[in-house]
Amino acid sequence: MINYIYLDTKFETRLNEFRRQGGTSSAVAKKADEIIKKLSCNKDINYTEIRRLTKKGEQRIKNCRKYDLGKGYRMICIKDGNNLIFLYIGTHDECSRWLERNKDLKYELDNATCLVIPKSSKAAYYVNEEINYAEEYEKQLLEKIDDRILRKIFCGLCK
C-alpha cells in the first residue's frame, strides 16, 4: 500500500515542460497527471493496476518501475517501502539513457527536493495545481500574440 507519493523536482520540471510543449508531449503529461491524481485520491488502488507497467520491468535500479504512457513515452518511479517516488519522464530512449546514468541509484527522500502528495481522498491539491498550470500556459500564449498575428489569422474571414 502506498501512503505518500513524491515528485522529484526534476520530474516536476520536466512534466511542466511537457505540458507547455503541446501535441504528443502535452497528451503524455496529461496521462502522467491522471496516474498521479488517481494514486493520490484513491486509498484502495494498487499502483501496479493504475496503468500498464512496461513488460520487461527494470533491473538497473532496485525497486524501480516504469509506466508505459504510450507513443513511446515512459515514466520512471521507485517504490520505497510505503512511498512511491516519481523520478523521470521521457521517451523510451531518454528514459533508457537516464537509467543508465543513474544505475544502482539509492534515492533518499529529502523534502527540499520533492513535492509530497499525501495519499488521501482529499488530494484535490494536485488537481488544483493542474488547473493553475493550464491558466499559466494560456497567459504565456496570450502574451506572445500581437495585432500582426491576429491579422494573419483573421484576414481570410473578413474578405
One Martini backbone bead per residue (centre of mass of N, CA, C, O) as a GRO file, in nm:
protein
  159
    1MET     BB    1   0.097   0.036   0.021
    2ILE     BB    2   0.039   0.377  -0.042
    3ASN     BB    3   0.102   0.690   0.133
    4TYR     BB    4   0.323   0.832  -0.054
    5ILE     BB    5   0.389   1.093  -0.295
    6TYR     BB    6   0.669   1.164  -0.500
    7LEU     BB    7   0.816   1.459  -0.658
    8ASP     BB    8   1.060   1.531  -0.827
    9THR     BB    9   1.179   1.827  -0.940
   10LYS     BB   10   1.271   1.719  -1.217
   11PHE     BB   11   1.006   1.591  -1.290
   12GLU     BB   12   0.828   1.846  -1.265
   13THR     BB   13   0.979   2.012  -1.477
   14ARG     BB   14   0.935   1.815  -1.714
   15LEU     BB   15   0.626   1.811  -1.700
   16ASN     BB   16   0.593   2.114  -1.761
   17GLU     BB   17   0.721   2.103  -2.040
   18PHE     BB   18   0.512   1.912  -2.162
   19ARG     BB   19   0.266   2.095  -2.122
   20ARG     BB   20   0.381   2.336  -2.308
   21GLN     BB   21   0.440   2.190  -2.591
   22GLY     BB   22   0.238   2.002  -2.680
   23GLY     BB   23   0.081   1.756  -2.812
   24THR     BB   24   0.221   1.471  -2.721
   25SER     BB   25   0.343   1.582  -2.459
   26SER     BB   26   0.071   1.677  -2.339
   27ALA     BB   27  -0.065   1.396  -2.337
   28VAL     BB   28   0.145   1.266  -2.150
   29ALA     BB   29   0.108   1.457  -1.911
   30LYS     BB   30  -0.189   1.383  -1.865
   31LYS     BB   31  -0.136   1.086  -1.794
   32ALA     BB   32   0.047   1.142  -1.553
   33ASP     BB   33  -0.162   1.305  -1.392
   34GLU     BB   34  -0.369   1.077  -1.368
   35ILE     BB   35  -0.198   0.883  -1.206
   36ILE     BB   36  -0.139   1.068  -0.965
   37LYS     BB   37  -0.432   1.129  -0.894
   38LYS     BB   38  -0.530   0.837  -0.847
   39LEU     BB   39  -0.320   0.770  -0.626
   40SER     BB   40  -0.404   1.015  -0.429
   41CYS     BB   41  -0.734   0.952  -0.416
   42ASN     BB   42  -0.686   0.629  -0.385
   43LYS     BB   43  -0.644   0.401  -0.132
   44ASP     BB   44  -0.713   0.106  -0.285
   45ILE     BB   45  -0.506   0.139  -0.500
   46ASN     BB   46  -0.282  -0.004  -0.713
   47TYR     BB   47   0.006   0.095  -0.875
   48THR     BB   48  -0.004  -0.152  -1.091
   49GLU     BB   49  -0.322  -0.086  -1.192
   50ILE     BB   50  -0.339   0.211  -1.314
   51ARG     BB   51  -0.107   0.121  -1.521
   52ARG     BB   52   0.095   0.014  -1.748
   53LEU     BB   53   0.363  -0.167  -1.732
   54THR     BB   54   0.637  -0.266  -1.833
   55LYS     BB   55   0.726  -0.578  -1.942
   56LYS     BB   56   1.047  -0.592  -1.839
   57GLY     BB   57   1.112  -0.379  -1.659
   58GLU     BB   58   1.366  -0.312  -1.391
   59GLN     BB   59   1.729  -0.361  -1.298
   60ARG     BB   60   1.915  -0.099  -1.245
   61ILE     BB   61   1.695  -0.035  -1.018
   62LYS     BB   62   1.579  -0.064  -0.722
   63ASN     BB   63   1.234  -0.071  -0.727
   64CYS     BB   64   1.172  -0.022  -1.022
   65ARG     BB   65   0.938   0.161  -1.235
   66LYS     BB   66   0.754   0.148  -1.555
   67TYR     BB   67   0.553   0.349  -1.731
   68ASP     BB   68   0.325   0.324  -1.996
   69LEU     BB   69   0.221   0.613  -2.201
   70GLY     BB   70   0.276   0.593  -2.481
   71LYS     BB   71   0.429   0.681  -2.774
   72GLY     BB   72   0.723   0.611  -2.630
   73TYR     BB   73   0.656   0.661  -2.324
   74ARG     BB   74   0.789   0.722  -1.989
   75MET     BB   75   0.769   0.640  -1.627
   76ILE     BB   76   0.969   0.685  -1.340
   77CYS     BB   77   0.987   0.474  -1.044
   78ILE     BB   78   0.992   0.429  -0.681
   79LYS     BB   79   0.974   0.184  -0.431
   80ASP     BB   80   0.962   0.293  -0.078
   81GLY     BB   81   0.786   0.106   0.070
   82ASN     BB   82   0.513   0.342   0.116
   83ASN     BB   83   0.657   0.477  -0.132
   84LEU     BB   84   0.628   0.698  -0.422
   85ILE     BB   85   0.879   0.783  -0.673
   86PHE     BB   86   0.910   1.034  -0.905
   87LEU     BB   87   1.181   1.091  -1.151
   88TYR     BB   88   1.093   1.027  -1.468
   89ILE     BB   89   1.032   1.167  -1.805
   90GLY     BB   90   0.999   1.005  -2.136
   91THR     BB   91   1.136   0.857  -2.363
   92HIS     BB   92   1.265   0.561  -2.409
   93ASP     BB   93   1.559   0.662  -2.459
   94GLU     BB   94   1.579   0.866  -2.228
   95CYS     BB   95   1.526   0.660  -2.002
   96SER     BB   96   1.762   0.475  -2.064
   97ARG     BB   97   1.982   0.686  -2.015
   98TRP     BB   98   1.901   0.759  -1.726
   99LEU     BB   99   1.939   0.473  -1.611
  100GLU     BB  100   2.237   0.446  -1.684
  101ARG     BB  101   2.332   0.699  -1.514
  102ASN     BB  102   2.148   0.570  -1.247
  103LYS     BB  103   2.277   0.328  -1.161
  104ASP     BB  104   2.219   0.222  -0.843
  105LEU     BB  105   2.018   0.395  -0.712
  106LYS     BB  106   1.989   0.578  -0.390
  107TYR     BB  107   1.709   0.710  -0.279
  108GLU     BB  108   1.661   1.006  -0.087
  109LEU     BB  109   1.454   1.158   0.111
  110ASP     BB  110   1.381   1.513   0.035
  111ASN     BB  111   1.183   1.782   0.088
  112ALA     BB  112   1.359   1.989  -0.084
  113THR     BB  113   1.326   1.786  -0.365
  114CYS     BB  114   1.010   1.747  -0.297
  115LEU     BB  115   0.682   1.659  -0.370
  116VAL     BB  116   0.416   1.606  -0.146
  117ILE     BB  117   0.158   1.345  -0.162
  118PRO     BB  118  -0.093   1.262   0.014
  119LYS     BB  119  -0.281   0.980   0.066
  120SER     BB  120  -0.615   1.077  -0.025
  121SER     BB  121  -0.942   1.198  -0.066
  122LYS     BB  122  -0.805   1.511  -0.036
  123ALA     BB  123  -0.624   1.537  -0.326
  124ALA     BB  124  -0.688   1.828  -0.473
  125TYR     BB  125  -0.421   1.970  -0.491
  126TYR     BB  126  -0.325   1.861  -0.771
  127VAL     BB  127  -0.563   1.955  -0.938
  128ASN     BB  128  -0.519   2.260  -0.891
  129GLU     BB  129  -0.238   2.271  -1.016
  130GLU     BB  130  -0.327   2.196  -1.303
  131ILE     BB  131  -0.497   2.449  -1.353
  132ASN     BB  132  -0.267   2.656  -1.318
  133TYR     BB  133  -0.104   2.562  -1.564
  134ALA     BB  134  -0.315   2.632  -1.776
  135GLU     BB  135  -0.329   2.936  -1.713
  136GLU     BB  136  -0.030   2.994  -1.759
  137TYR     BB  137  -0.019   2.904  -2.055
  138GLU     BB  138  -0.230   3.104  -2.162
  139LYS     BB  139  -0.076   3.362  -2.087
  140GLN     BB  140   0.172   3.306  -2.262
  141LEU     BB  141   0.025   3.305  -2.532
  142LEU     BB  142  -0.104   3.594  -2.517
  143GLU     BB  143   0.174   3.745  -2.506
  144LYS     BB  144   0.261   3.648  -2.811
  145ILE     BB  145   0.015   3.801  -2.914
  146ASP     BB  146  -0.048   4.011  -3.185
  147ASP     BB  147  -0.183   4.199  -3.434
  148ARG     BB  148  -0.036   4.061  -3.669
  149ILE     BB  149  -0.135   3.772  -3.606
  150LEU     BB  150  -0.440   3.830  -3.610
  151ARG     BB  151  -0.451   3.923  -3.906
  152LYS     BB  152  -0.361   3.653  -4.028
  153ILE     BB  153  -0.592   3.481  -3.915
  154PHE     BB  154  -0.849   3.693  -4.004
  155CYS     BB  155  -0.828   3.778  -4.312
  156GLY     BB  156  -1.021   3.554  -4.444
  157LEU     BB  157  -1.297   3.646  -4.296
  158CYS     BB  158  -1.337   3.951  -4.424
  159LYS     BB  159  -1.360   3.876  -4.753
   0.00000   0.00000   0.00000
